[in-house]
Amino acid sequence: MTIDHVQYGVGDGPCLEAARTQTMIRADMDAAAEQWPVFADRAREFGILSYLSAPILLDDEYLSALNLYSREAHGFGDTDQGVLMAARNVSADQAFELLVAESMRRNIKLRVVAEEMLAELRTR
């Protein structure tokens, strides 16, 4: 996607930060503008208001990053992940991995998976 190519061209952005630090990066474009101004400007041109990038590791070695975009500010909430962490007794990274795996398995948006999991937990 063109937004990712901007990061590669300037050598900085949330995807590359996730790769360097091997941690999940959640960015609202207002906050991202301070750290990655070129990326944030280009993302806004596409209507992207928040961004999430998670490194994909195999045996603790970096393979790639999964990049998710949202047209909503704060499109990737801490609440969903926090509830999942508490319910499943897992770390933040493990909670995110569960959400991503289910999203990929069912081929639906991560946000929809999170909302469904929250709804399921509320009915218990």
Summary of the structure (lengths in Angstrom):
residues: 124
radius of gyration: 14.8
end to end distance: 40.1
largest distance: 48.1
contacts: 357
relative contact order: 0.13
helix: 58%
strand: 19%
